[in-house]
């Protein structure tokens, strides 16, 4: 049972375009939603995260949009660059339960020059 | 440099031959965890440890063992590996004092295991 569903599985974007990756969750107790970025041969690294008390968080070219009523959140990468080519994972957790992260299936992003 | 290290990075073995993947962190983190990454399934937690001598099952613990005798080390043991354990494995660690929103979970570089 996948508690966090992520789409699309793969995404190809031209340089300068906007990349959008979507996630939906089932457990309404989740209260922390991070995105991880993984380059080939490396472990995942925290990119940006949001808590459900805000609807949007922006860090540079990366923005998380959060829709609590729809139980959905998304990552937007503005002005996508070839260096953004990586696999992106959304995740969710219940902060009071400790450090347990539930991950989405992952999205392989390719940004063409 | 703060880091999580794993060894080996690549391993090819045969069914039934016991193996251990080591994980070590130099950040004095209490929490350590093992994940496996499979195409289309994301990362799934195998086991985790909140501190020395404290371990618990994650989502997919069958066929795996762990131990936490020292704070810095958290080895993953496959006593009788099977082909369905062919996967990419990641170790991770973080401080327990804070929450995930205040203390990032750091991942190691991964171990690619193939069981023939």
Interface residues (C-beta under 8 A of the other chain):
Chain A: X4 X6 X9 X32 X34 X41 X42 X43 X44 X45 X46 X49 X51 X89 X93 X95 X96 X98 X99 X100 X101 X103 X104 X105 X106
Chain B: X4 X31 X33 X35 X40 X41 X42 X43 X44 X45 X48 X50 X58 X90 X92 X94 X96 X99 X100 X101 X104 X105 X106 X107 X108 X109 X110
